[in-house]
């Protein structure tokens, strides 16, 4: 099955889901924009309306979509509109792109439960939208963290996030 999440920089979300049990593949890419075959440069300029996303192929007998939602919401800030950390723009917005009615219902109910429980201090702004065409990112974005561990962004931002995730989620 497929799942698609936009939670800021796809370099960060890619490596988290690569380390999630039941996820077979993770592809970085773009979704939700207005033109075909967007490039990283075009998306970063904010003119295409695409979101940086990861598209997962997962085994629902090993991991439920609700578990993937839990990982998604634990590993980014769903309360900041068009922003994740220092990354600002609509391409970094928080969004769950659903592939069927079950995913839509689970995502909507999951957000409602988080809101009701007051898990986050601020309101959740994560959108839930139908999946549209997925445009795979350029090759150099694939497996970015693992290929570039010495990159300053990887060392300062992604490595601590991954370490925290692995430490707190040994069962996933």
N, C-alpha and C positions, 0 to 999 in steps of 0.2 A: 504494500500500500504506500501511497504518497502522503507526505505532509509538507507544508511550506510555511516558514516563519520568517518574519522580518523583525529583527531586534537590534538594530544598529549595524555596525560593521560586520560583514559576513565572515571575516577572518576569525572573529571572536566566537560566533555561534557555530561555525563549521567544526572547530576542534572540540567544542563541548559535545556536540551530537556524535562526533566520531568516537567518543568515549562513553556512549550510552548503549547499554545492552539492548539488543534487538534492532538496532539501526544498522542496515546493511551498507548503504552508501549515503554520502552527503555531498551535494553539489552546490557551490556558490553560484549566484546568478541574480537576475533582476526580474521583477514582476510588477504589474500594475501601471505601467506607463503608456504613453501614447504613440511611440514609434517602434518600428521593427528593428531588431538587431542592435540594441543600444550598446555603447561602449562604456567602459568604466569612467573615462573622462567625461562623456556626455552625462552620465548619471550623477557623477560628483558635482557637475556644474549646476545640478538641480533643475535643468530645463525639460527633462523627459518625463517627469512625474513617476519614474520607476522607483522601487524600493530595493535596497540590497537585501537579498533573502538567501536562505539555504533551503534546498529541496531535498527531503529525505525519502529514501526507500526503506521502509521498516517492515518487520515481521510482526503482525498483530498477535501471533501466538506467543511471542516473547515480550512484547511491550505494547501496552494499550495507548491509544492516542491521548487519553487523559494523563498518562505518565509523561508523555512527551510535552504536554502542556505544562505540567509541573516543572520539568526541566527548563523549559522556555521562560516561565515566569520567575524562577529562582535565579536565573543567570543574566537578566537584564533589568533595566528600570522601566516598568510599564506605565509609569506616571509622568513621564516627561514627553511633551508633544514635540515631535520632529527633532529629537535629540537623544543621544546616548553619550554621556560624558562630554568630551570635547568635540565630538562629531555632531554637527548641527546641520539640519536640512531635512526636507521631506523624504529624502532617500534613506534616512535613518529612523523613520517612524516605526512604532511598534504595531505589528499587524499579524494576525493569523489569517492566512489564505486557505479557506476550506475547500476540500475536493468533493465533498458530498454532504447531504443533510445531516448525517450523524456527526460529522466533524463540526459543522456549524452549531448544532445543538450542544455538543460537549464544550466547545470553546465559549459559547455564550453563557452556559450554566457555570462553567469554571470561573469566568470573570465575575459573574454575579455572586458566587460563593466567596471568592476572595474579597470582594467589596463588602459583603455582608459581615464577614469575619473581621474586617478592618485590618487585613494583613499589611496593607501599605498605608502610610501616613496620609498620602495625597490620593486623589481619585485616579483610577486606572483609565488611561486614554487609549489602550490597545484597541485597534479596529478589528472587526471580524468581517472579512470580505470574500466573495467567491474567487477561487483560483482562476487566473487567466493564463495567457501564454507565458511560459517560463523561458527566459533567455539565459542560457548558460554563460557564466562569466569567462573571461579570457583565461587561457591555460595557466598563466602565472599566478592566478588567484587560488587555484586548486591546491588543497593541502598546504596552505600558506604558512601557518604556524610551524608545522613540522619541517617544512623546507627552509624556513628562515628564522630559526630560534634566536639568532644573534641580532635580529632587527630590533632597534630600540623600542618600537611600539609593542612588538611581541614580548620582549623581556619585561617591560614596565606595566603593560596593561593585560595582555592575554595570559601570560604565565601565571600571575597571581590568581586570576579568575579561574583558570583551569585547575590549579592546585587546590583552591578552596572547594571547587565542585567535586573533584576526585576524593578529597578528604571527607566531605560530608555526604557523599552519595555512593558509597562503595557497593550498594546493592543494585544500582542501576547499570 
